[in-house]
Amino acid sequence: GISIRRVNQVWNEYQLTNQVPDIGKENGRPQKPVEQWEIDMVRQTYQKYRVSADTLERLILRDFGKHIGHNRIHRIMLTLGFAKKKNKKDIRKKDWIRYERKHSLTAVHIDWHYNDKTYVFAVIDDASRKLLALLECDSATTYHSIQGMELALQQGKIKQCISDHGAQFISNVEGDSKFKAFLNAKSIKQILCRVKHPQSNGKVERWFECYDYHRSAFATKEEFVQWYNEIRPHRALNFEMLETTMK
């Protein structure tokens, strides 16, 4: 439909000119040509932070004191191959409902992920979204799960561990679970997600999407962890301050 404001604009223009104004998508002010300095600035900033256009807008303003609108940045990213044209169905219309702890290490999310060549184990802090541990293995085992948790515990005392019902985390038959025994020995409470309800562990599931998209840009696992924890601003934190998981 057409808004009342737009109807009034057309009517006012007709009264002033006595001519029916042109109406359509191609009748607005022509786009300003993209300049080379804008392309270079977007390329440099994206290669460092690897974030979306609206986040790049804030980072460019902070780092260079220059303002480039996020729509303009997105067009530049499309030409550079840093973004894909969005399908209208992919645009989320409702805000996320967030459930999170207030303090770091109160709870962590863990899970395994396979990306066609490597089994990946991640431990994500619920409050800060910090990546506490990352393993890249040739198999997903209970032993490696315990190894990953031991790495995470080097960051401090963990109170709760949120996981799915994966065979690495529970005993599928009558018997003791080595992973459960490890958590008990460390006084960590295990919280199991509802069966067939991946949203319960959505923070780590979402992180795996980030891993799949960006991991290949870094030569080593350590470089990727540093980028994720120390360089990349996180939208779920204090986004106005471009906060990272380490701040």
Residue pairs with C-beta under 8 A, 6 or more apart in sequence:
10 21
10 23
13 21
14 20
14 21
34 72
34 75
34 76
34 79
38 68
38 72
38 76
39 76
39 79
39 80
41 60
41 64
41 66
41 68
42 56
42 60
42 68
42 73
42 76
42 77
42 80
42 82
43 80
43 82
45 56
45 59
45 60
45 63
45 64
46 56
46 77
46 80
46 82
48 231
49 55
49 56
49 59
49 231
49 232
49 233
50 214
50 217
50 227
50 232
51 59
51 232
51 233
52 83
53 70
53 71
53 73
53 74
53 77
53 83
54 70
55 233
55 235
55 239
55 242
56 70
56 73
56 77
57 67
57 68
57 69
57 70
57 73
58 233
58 242
59 233
59 242
60 66
60 67
60 68
60 73
61 67
62 242
68 76
74 83
77 83
78 84
78 85
98 236
100 126
100 127
100 203
100 236
101 107
101 126
101 127
102 127
103 127
104 125
104 127
104 128
104 130
104 156
105 125
105 127
105 155
105 156
105 157
105 158
105 159
106 126
106 127
106 159
106 160
107 125
107 126
107 127
107 158
107 159
107 160
107 161
107 162
107 191
108 123
108 124
108 125
108 126
108 132
108 152
108 158
108 160
108 161
108 162
109 123
109 124
109 126
109 162
109 163
109 201
109 203
109 204
110 121
110 122
110 123
110 124
110 145
110 148
110 149
110 161
110 162
110 163
110 169
110 204
111 121
111 122
111 163
111 164
111 166
111 201
111 204
111 205
111 208
112 119
112 120
112 121
112 140
112 145
112 166
112 168
113 119
113 120
113 121
113 122
113 208
113 211
114 120
114 140
115 208
115 211
115 212
115 215
118 136
118 137
118 138
119 136
119 137
119 138
119 139
119 140
119 144
120 134
120 135
120 136
120 137
120 208
120 211
121 133
121 134
121 135
121 137
121 140
121 144
121 145
121 148
122 131
122 133
122 134
122 135
122 148
122 204
122 207
122 208
122 211
123 131
123 132
123 133
123 134
123 148
123 149
123 151
123 152
124 130
124 131
124 132
124 203
124 204
124 207
125 132
125 155
125 245
126 162
126 203
128 237
128 245
129 203
129 207
129 234
129 236
129 237
129 245
130 155
130 229
130 245
130 246
131 207
131 225
131 228
131 229
131 245
132 151
132 152
132 155
133 148
133 149
133 151
133 152
134 148
134 221
134 224
134 225
135 144
135 147
135 148
135 151
136 221
137 144
140 166
140 168
141 168
142 167
142 168
142 169
142 177
142 178
142 179
144 168
145 168
145 169
145 179
146 178
146 179
146 182
149 158
149 161
149 182
149 183
149 186
149 188
152 158
153 186
158 186
158 188
159 188
159 189
160 188
160 189
160 190
160 191
161 183
161 188
161 189
161 190
161 191
162 191
162 193
162 200
162 201
163 169
163 190
163 191
163 192
163 193
163 201
164 192
164 193
164 198
164 200
164 201
165 192
165 193
165 195
168 179
169 177
169 179
169 180
169 190
169 192
170 177
170 179
170 180
170 192
171 177
171 180
180 190
183 189
183 190
193 200
193 201
194 200
198 205
199 205
210 228
211 224
214 224
214 227
214 228
215 224
217 224
218 224
218 227
228 245
229 244
229 245
229 246
230 244
230 245
230 246
231 244
232 244
233 239
233 242
233 243
233 244
234 243
234 244
234 245
237 243
237 244
237 245
237 247
238 247
241 247
